[in-house]
Amino acid sequence: MKKLTAAAILYSAFTMPAHAADSIASINGLLGYIGSSIEGTTEFIVSDLNGTADFLAADLEATFEFLASGVEGTTDFVAGDVDAFFALANGEISLEDYLKNSIEGTGDFISADLLSTADFLAASITGTMVFVTDGISASSAFLVADLESLESVLPSLPGLESLDLPL
């Protein structure tokens, strides 16, 4: 970066001696913008990657907890149904009680599973929307700041005034 700055200063001094000081200041301003833009872009990307990693880790953790809960609930349901079936086979309960309990238990299991799934999906969708919205807001703020910084540098560069840029 230092060599680039030196080359730009020397080039400017030899090509426009009358405006060398202004040109040097303009080039230094542009190089300062480029340096801060690269630094800001790097910080933005690192922050974005960290946010994405945090979001994905939380989403995976919630997904695994949901799946583990579903497996546990299914296992408990099946174990209870098997116990009830053996109780029926051993004459400990009547067929009517077995069917009644099995239907009630199945209904309770399906209801709880659907509610758990709905809660998980709602939280996942909400988390995703917040993540996306925050990402868009951060990207927009980054771009606005970068463009504002560029707008402050461009007018000072020699020759650009003749281009009639809408700055």
C-alpha positions in Angstrom: 0.0 0.0 0.0 2.9 2.4 0.8 4.5 1.7 -2.7 1.1 2.4 -4.3 0.7 5.7 -2.4 4.3 6.7 -3.3 3.8 5.9 -7.0 0.5 7.8 -7.1 2.1 10.8 -5.4 5.1 10.8 -7.8 2.9 10.4 -10.8 0.6 13.2 -9.7 3.5 15.5 -9.0 5.1 15.0 -12.4 2.0 15.1 -14.5 0.3 18.1 -12.8 3.0 20.2 -11.1 0.7 23.2 -10.6 -1.9 21.1 -8.9 0.5 18.7 -7.2 -0.4 19.5 -3.7 -4.2 19.3 -4.5 -3.6 16.1 -6.4 -1.6 14.5 -3.6 -4.3 15.4 -1.1 -6.9 14.0 -3.5 -5.0 10.8 -4.0 -4.3 10.4 -0.3 -8.1 10.9 0.3 -8.9 8.2 -2.3 -6.3 5.9 -0.8 -7.6 6.5 2.6 -11.1 5.7 1.4 -9.9 2.5 -0.2 -8.1 1.5 2.9 -11.0 2.2 5.2 -13.4 0.5 2.7 -11.3 -2.6 2.7 -11.1 -2.6 6.5 -14.8 -2.0 6.8 -15.6 -4.7 4.3 -13.4 -7.2 6.1 -15.0 -6.3 9.5 -18.5 -6.6 7.9 -17.7 -10.0 6.3 -16.2 -11.3 9.6 -19.2 -10.1 11.6 -21.6 -11.5 9.0 -19.9 -14.9 9.1 -19.9 -14.9 12.9 -23.6 -14.0 12.9 -24.3 -16.8 10.4 -22.3 -19.3 12.4 -24.1 -18.4 15.6 -27.5 -18.6 13.9 -26.8 -22.0 12.3 -25.4 -23.3 15.6 -28.6 -22.2 17.5 -30.8 -23.5 14.7 -29.0 -26.9 14.6 -29.2 -27.2 18.4 -32.9 -26.4 18.4 -33.5 -28.9 15.6 -31.6 -31.7 17.4 -33.4 -30.9 20.7 -36.7 -31.1 18.8 -35.8 -34.4 17.1 -34.6 -35.9 20.4 -37.8 -34.8 22.1 -39.8 -36.4 19.3 -37.9 -39.6 19.5 -38.2 -39.7 23.3 -42.0 -39.0 23.1 -42.5 -41.7 20.4 -40.5 -44.2 22.4 -42.5 -43.5 25.6 -45.7 -43.7 23.6 -44.8 -47.0 22.0 -43.5 -48.4 25.3 -46.8 -47.5 27.0 -48.8 -49.1 24.2 -46.7 -52.3 24.3 -47.2 -52.4 28.1 -50.9 -52.0 27.7 -51.0 -54.7 25.0 -49.2 -57.1 27.4 -51.6 -56.2 30.1 -54.5 -57.0 27.7 -52.8 -60.3 26.8 -52.3 -61.2 30.4 -56.0 -60.4 31.2 -55.1 -57.4 33.4 -57.3 -55.1 31.4 -60.3 -55.6 29.1 -60.2 -55.2 25.4 -62.6 -52.2 25.7 -60.2 -50.5 28.2 -57.2 -51.3 26.0 -58.8 -49.8 22.9 -60.2 -46.8 24.8 -56.8 -46.1 26.4 -54.9 -46.8 23.1 -57.1 -44.4 21.2 -56.9 -41.7 23.9 -53.1 -42.2 24.1 -52.7 -42.0 20.4 -54.8 -38.8 20.2 -52.8 -37.3 23.1 -49.5 -38.3 21.4 -50.5 -36.9 18.0 -51.8 -33.7 19.6 -48.6 -33.2 21.6 -46.4 -34.0 18.6 -48.3 -31.6 16.4 -48.1 -28.8 19.0 -44.4 -29.4 19.5 -43.8 -29.4 15.7 -45.8 -26.1 15.4 -43.9 -24.5 18.2 -40.6 -25.6 16.7 -41.5 -24.4 13.2 -42.8 -21.0 14.5 -39.6 -20.5 16.5 -37.4 -21.6 13.6 -39.3 -19.3 11.1 -39.2 -16.4 13.5 -35.5 -16.9 14.1 -34.8 -17.1 10.4 -36.8 -14.0 9.7 -35.0 -12.0 12.4 -31.6 -13.3 11.1 -32.4 -12.3 7.5 -33.9 -8.9 8.5 -30.8 -8.2 10.7 -28.6 -9.2 7.8 -30.4 -6.9 5.3 -30.2 -4.0 7.8 -26.5 -4.5 8.5 -25.8 -4.8 4.7 -27.8 -1.7 4.0 -26.1 0.3 6.7 -22.7 -0.9 5.5 -23.4 0.1 1.9 -24.8 3.5 2.9 -21.7 4.2 5.0 -19.4 3.1 2.2 -21.2 5.2 -0.4 -21.3 8.3 1.8 -17.5 7.9 2.3 -17.0 7.5 -1.4 -19.1 10.6 -2.1 -16.9 12.6 0.2 -13.7 11.5 -1.7 -14.8 11.6 -5.4 -15.4 15.4 -5.7 -11.8 16.1 -4.7 -10.3 13.9 -7.5 -8.9 16.0 -10.4 -10.8 15.6 -13.6 -14.0 14.3 -12.2 -15.7 17.7 -12.1 -15.9 17.6 -15.9 -17.8 14.3 -15.8 -20.9 15.9 -14.2 -21.4 13.0 -11.8 -24.6 13.1 -9.7 -22.8 13.2 -6.3 
